[in-house]
Amino acid sequence: MRIEKTNNHLNGVKCVVNTCHYHSDGDYCNAAKIEIQPRNASNTEETDCATFTPSMK
């Protein structure tokens, strides 16, 4: 299921992945919500933004 892209920045979220559909100038995320996985991650390297969708630019 694709997450809605909004015109508002997701407060408190910085996203530098400029190849993401939800990336906005200034390193903001314009997804309506985000999901970080997996549930039992024990460090930063094990986490993943499941909301990431490649940009169609």
Backbone bond lengths (Angstrom), bond angles and torsions (degrees), N, CA, C in turn:
res aa  C-N    CA-C-N  psi(-1)  N-CA   C-N-CA  omega(-1)  CA-C   N-CA-C  phi
1 M - - - 1.450 - - 1.523 109.77 -
2 R 1.294 116.94 129.77 1.462 121.72 -179.38 1.523 110.16 -84.74
3 I 1.306 116.26 136.65 1.462 123.64 179.29 1.526 108.79 -80.24
4 E 1.317 116.58 144.35 1.464 121.44 178.34 1.528 110.46 -66.93
5 K 1.335 116.37 137.79 1.465 121.98 173.08 1.519 107.00 -94.98
6 T 1.326 116.92 128.45 1.456 121.21 -177.48 1.521 110.53 -108.50
7 N 1.318 116.16 175.27 1.459 121.80 174.12 1.520 111.32 -92.87
8 N 1.319 116.14 1.02 1.472 121.79 -178.25 1.520 109.98 -108.36
9 H 1.329 115.37 144.95 1.461 120.72 176.09 1.518 109.19 -76.60
10 L 1.318 116.70 142.27 1.454 122.46 175.02 1.525 106.74 -74.81
11 N 1.306 116.20 108.82 1.458 123.15 -173.28 1.527 112.18 -55.33
12 G 1.310 116.83 128.85 1.457 122.21 176.17 1.515 114.98 83.26
13 V 1.337 118.36 1.79 1.462 121.32 -179.50 1.521 109.46 -108.85
14 K 1.330 116.31 124.04 1.457 122.10 175.38 1.520 107.52 -107.05
15 C 1.320 116.77 127.01 1.463 121.52 179.40 1.525 109.06 -128.27
16 V 1.311 116.22 117.48 1.463 120.62 179.66 1.528 112.22 -100.00
17 V 1.324 117.83 4.70 1.460 122.74 -179.00 1.526 108.57 -81.57
18 N 1.327 115.86 87.89 1.468 120.34 -173.92 1.529 113.64 -73.75
19 T 1.312 117.90 -0.45 1.457 121.59 175.93 1.530 111.59 -96.62
20 C 1.325 116.82 6.01 1.463 121.48 179.48 1.529 110.78 -90.68
21 H 1.306 116.29 141.93 1.461 123.67 177.77 1.529 111.92 -55.55
22 Y 1.322 118.13 -32.25 1.461 122.98 -174.86 1.536 113.65 -92.14
23 H 1.329 117.33 -4.46 1.471 120.88 -179.09 1.526 110.10 -67.93
24 S 1.340 115.37 139.95 1.452 121.98 178.25 1.523 108.70 -128.80
25 D 1.333 116.68 149.68 1.470 120.78 178.84 1.518 110.58 -48.67
26 G 1.314 115.81 140.16 1.457 121.59 -177.90 1.520 111.59 91.96
27 D 1.326 117.16 9.94 1.467 124.21 -179.48 1.522 113.21 62.94
28 Y 1.325 115.04 44.29 1.458 121.64 176.39 1.524 109.82 -102.91
29 C 1.340 114.89 160.82 1.458 122.04 175.47 1.523 108.40 -111.95
30 N 1.325 117.07 125.05 1.458 121.46 -179.37 1.532 112.22 -106.71
31 A 1.316 117.41 24.28 1.466 120.95 173.73 1.528 107.99 -77.61
32 A 1.328 116.46 146.80 1.463 120.85 178.26 1.530 110.48 -64.84
33 K 1.336 116.30 -29.26 1.467 122.12 176.59 1.514 107.30 -159.21
34 I 1.329 116.87 163.97 1.457 120.97 176.91 1.516 109.74 -128.03
35 E 1.316 115.12 157.33 1.461 121.37 175.91 1.515 107.61 -129.92
36 I 1.334 115.85 125.99 1.460 122.24 177.93 1.523 107.74 -109.00
37 Q 1.314 117.58 133.30 1.466 122.36 -178.58 1.517 109.67 -128.52
38 P 1.316 119.45 168.04 1.451 130.69 -5.97 1.522 111.91 -88.98
39 R 1.304 115.41 168.11 1.463 122.51 -175.89 1.527 112.89 -55.83
40 N 1.299 119.22 -43.22 1.462 121.43 -172.81 1.528 113.71 -103.48
41 A 1.322 117.56 31.39 1.467 120.55 178.36 1.523 109.62 -60.95
42 S 1.329 115.51 143.97 1.464 118.87 179.88 1.521 112.70 -117.02
43 N 1.351 117.25 -2.90 1.461 120.14 175.98 1.529 109.66 -158.38
44 T 1.305 116.41 170.26 1.455 122.63 -176.65 1.528 112.48 -58.21
45 E 1.326 117.24 -40.06 1.456 121.14 -177.35 1.531 112.67 -63.64
46 E 1.301 117.86 -22.70 1.465 121.68 -179.28 1.528 113.07 -87.77
47 T 1.319 118.30 -6.21 1.463 120.28 -177.14 1.523 111.54 -91.06
48 D 1.331 115.09 158.54 1.451 121.22 -176.26 1.529 108.87 -152.01
49 C 1.331 117.27 137.33 1.464 120.95 175.34 1.519 107.57 -83.24
50 A 1.314 116.62 102.66 1.463 121.74 -178.49 1.522 112.17 -71.73
51 T 1.323 117.51 -11.53 1.457 122.51 179.57 1.534 111.25 -78.17
52 F 1.324 117.52 -20.16 1.461 121.58 -176.72 1.524 111.51 -50.73
53 T 1.323 114.32 129.22 1.466 122.77 173.80 1.523 106.57 -134.99
54 P 1.323 118.79 127.59 1.467 120.16 -178.63 1.532 111.33 -57.77
55 S 1.312 115.21 140.60 1.459 121.96 177.47 1.518 109.91 -70.45
56 M 1.326 116.19 146.58 1.468 120.89 178.25 1.520 111.17 -98.56
57 K 1.310 118.19 22.88 1.470 122.67 -178.11 1.494 111.69 -66.70
